[in-house]
Amino acid sequence: MSKEIAISELEHFSDDFQKKDWYLSKAISANYTFNDNDKIKTLFVTTSTNTITVTLPTAADNLDRVIEIVKVDSGSGKIIVDGEGAETILGAYVGLSATTADISQQTGWIRLKGNGTSFNIIGGCTPDKWHYVGAAGEPAFENSWVNYAGGFNNAAFRKLLNGDVQVRGLVKLGTMIANIFTFPVNYRPINSYIVIGVSYLTWADLRVVNTGGVIANTGSNGYISLENIRFNII
């Protein structure tokens, strides 16, 4: 059984197809705002030392639209992906829901898809750089803790796309049962977390409390390894 298709239906189909035919790429090095008709799918962003804000289009007008945002350079700057107005970005990387998402790692990227009311993070790769404790703009060491150095990893952390926070490094000589450093707000677990670590000649009871503190509860301050610390923020 066949059905005649009215010219008006074909015109509507054509308009709808064209609207969803997002395929172009664009390279930028300054703030950028997507619009409903620009057909841009992939945005390649050079930040240098700057913070570049990329504003997403209105979710209600971009159902099923897929957008990819890539940081291409090694500069210390970052990309802030911002929902239009008060619209949110959804995904484990942002703690389920937030108005912005950051990309700070060279070649890091995220893929988003419009759901009609917001944009969901549906893919990506290592968008967050390693944040080195004690570096400019990063959390400071506390209570006399310092890096062990000597060819071992310095203390650092980053957030993975699935919402896990990964930590690495070897530290020494600080006060036991006191903060080694404190995570920024968006990197803290909802509930406090305990992990078994390695310290000088013994095991260590390492704790990440929900206020952000990283604490060696037991062990030896000859050295404490942070390599086993990994937790999710949701």
C-alpha positions, 0 to 999 in steps of 0.5 A: 500500500503506497502513500502519496507524499505532499510537496509540503512534507518533502519541503519539511523533510528537506528543512529538517535534514538540512538543519541537522546536517552538521559537518563543518570544522572550524579553528578558533583562538578566541571566544566562540558562540555556536548558533543554530545554523552554523553547521559546525560540528568540530571546533579546534581551539588554540588557547595559548595562555588564555581562557577561551569560552565556547558557548553552546547553542540553545538546547531546545533548538538543537535536539540530537545535534552533536558537537566536538570541542578539541584543545589543539595546543600545549599552552597553559590556557584552557577551554570553558564549555558553557551552556547557553544561558542557564542551560546545563551540561550533563555527565560524570565528568562534571559531577552529573550536572553543571553549567560549564565543563573545562578542557585543559589538556593538549589533544583533550576533547569532549563530544556533546549531544543535545537532548532538547533541554541540555547537552550530554557529554557522550564521549571524549578523551583526557580533557583534564591536564595533570594539576601539580601540587605546589605549582602556580594556580594549583593547591599548595602543599600543607603541613611541611609535605614536599615532593620526594623528587629523585626521579619519582612522580611529583604529586599531581591529580587530574579528572577523567571523563568518567568522573574518576579523579586519578592521583600520582606522586611520591611525597615526604617529611610532612606531618602525619594525620594532617593534610598533604594537600586539599583538592579543589571543590570540583575534585572532591568525593561526595563521601570520604574515601580510604585506600591502602598505600605504600610508605617507607618500610610499611603500609599506609592508610591514606584518606581523602575526606569529603572536604578535599583533604588528602591525609596519611593516617598511618605509615611513615613520612620517610615517603608516602606514595599517592599512586593508589588514590583514585575515586569518583566524584559522583 
